[in-house]
């Protein structure tokens, strides 16, 4: 049996989830967007690694691989439970409000609070579904941070990480902001090979709003339908 390269396995996943917001399958690549707390449920908001973006990404990577290991043998029969775990774990570390606001762009201030909440919910569901399926292609590749540095007084930083198999290297970049409230770091954007997640989905959102003449309810409904056909 031939060995399937990491790049080829990603291509297979891309084809399966291409219906999610057209061709916006960048979520599959963005492993490090799944910042996850302890599997034992400890309150890691107080942990020291949250004050260092590089340590946070390191911690996330180790825990993320644990999660994949837990669910992989019975996947996809346990997909609902898998997605539920990812949903719970992502909540403390991803600023969904910030990301969704960037994706909505100029439309953000022109829609109701209820509509914003509805969009964030469906945006999050789509993120989890596409991430969850995409992550299952992982198979012991090397994942390494390549730009550790002193933080000094930085309030935003890009952490660079690489996924390496024997023949390929996939660069990932994670934009993190430091929260004023507790000085912890949160991921607000991910890029792979120069493909910017927020800009990619923002473009898709703008096009959908134009297609439905600014009717966010129809955009949300269309987004939900696309999830069914992943």
Order of alpha helices (4+ residues) and beta strands (2+ residues): alpha-alpha-alpha-alpha-alpha-beta-beta-beta-beta-beta-alpha-alpha
